[in-house]
Amino acid sequence: MSLTVFIENFTTSTQSSTTAYDWWKDIIIPLIGAIAIPLLIWWLSWLFGASRAEKQKELRELRNNLNLLLSVLYASIQPLIDLKQRFLKLQNIISLSPVEVLTKHSHELGECNYFRLSLLDTINASKYSSCIELDGNYVVDLLVIIQRSYIITELVQHRNKILQDIGCCENQEAKLLRVTNLIAEDKMNVRRNIMHINDLLLRTEELIEKTSSLPQKKKKLKLDSVYLKHFSVEFKTAKQELEEYNKKIKDKTND
């Protein structure tokens, strides 16, 4: 190969190499950047946007559930107070002599109480699991209220069942005996039933106050306002009666 041919080949090779490098540097790399960077920005925006949307959805669902709970708890207070008043009335009646009860107050004695708190049909405690991060005992407190609501409902239904059995009894002697037994059972249970109601009233008040304070622990969690001042006297009385009742039980146990 002549020197002239070698120089020409070397020059051509060098020029081709330089052209390829410039092509990648000036065309391909900028093109990749022009496509990849917007795609990366779009992907990150979608990722964080989706995460934010999910958090907002969770916050909205929690807010709705807590507002529902506040409404249901608040709506449960008056029915509990009304039921307590009926038990107090019954307590006064059965304190009389059996003859007087049967002759003058048989209607009040045989009055059925139709009672069931809406809490039992509308509230699912599992929907409030995220509140455990804000208050460790929140779900436990809610479950206790649900359980106590069932207990009071069952107590009312149990007495109603006894009244229905008495009403279906055609033998007058047997009927009189059942009524006498009902009076004896009421004397044993009515005070305890009133304390069950007092306990549930105070637990309901406490959970409403606890729920209303959750926005202080979680940002952007705005809840409806619930005012308990209307029932301040009933709550105070319930607390006093329950404390006196528990003290008597404790004193009897110590004796």
Residue pairs with C-beta under 8 A, 6 or more apart in sequence:
58 130
59 220
59 221
61 127
62 130
62 131
62 221
63 221
63 222
63 223
65 127
65 128
66 128
66 131
66 211
66 214
66 221
66 223
67 223
67 224
68 122
68 123
69 123
69 128
69 142
69 211
70 208
70 211
70 212
70 223
70 224
70 226
71 224
71 226
72 118
72 119
72 122
72 123
73 119
73 145
73 204
73 207
73 208
73 211
73 226
74 208
74 226
74 228
75 118
76 117
76 118
76 119
76 149
76 204
77 201
77 204
77 205
77 231
77 234
79 115
79 117
80 117
80 152
80 197
80 200
80 201
80 204
81 201
81 231
81 234
83 113
83 115
83 152
83 156
83 197
84 194
84 197
84 198
84 201
86 111
86 113
87 190
87 193
87 194
87 197
88 194
89 108
90 108
90 109
90 186
90 190
91 190
91 191
91 194
93 101
93 105
93 108
93 109
94 101
94 109
94 183
94 186
94 187
94 190
96 104
96 105
98 180
98 183
101 109
101 183
102 109
102 176
102 179
106 179
109 179
109 182
109 183
109 186
110 163
110 166
110 167
112 159
112 160
112 163
112 164
113 156
113 159
113 160
114 156
114 160
115 152
115 153
115 156
116 153
117 149
117 152
117 153
119 145
119 146
119 149
120 146
120 149
120 150
120 153
123 142
123 146
125 139
125 142
125 143
125 146
128 138
128 139
128 142
129 139
131 138
131 139
131 214
132 138
132 139
134 214
134 217
134 218
135 210
135 214
135 217
138 210
141 203
141 206
141 207
141 210
142 207
144 203
145 200
145 203
145 204
145 207
148 196
148 199
148 200
148 203
149 200
151 196
152 193
152 196
152 197
152 200
155 189
155 193
155 196
159 182
159 186
162 178
162 182
162 185
163 182
165 178
166 175
166 178
166 179
166 182
169 175
169 178
191 245
194 241
195 241
195 242
195 245
197 238
198 238
198 239
198 241
198 242
198 245
199 238
199 242
201 234
201 235
201 238
202 235
202 238
202 239
202 242
205 228
205 231
205 235
208 226
208 228
209 228
211 223
212 223
212 225
212 226
214 221
214 223
215 221
215 222
215 223
228 235
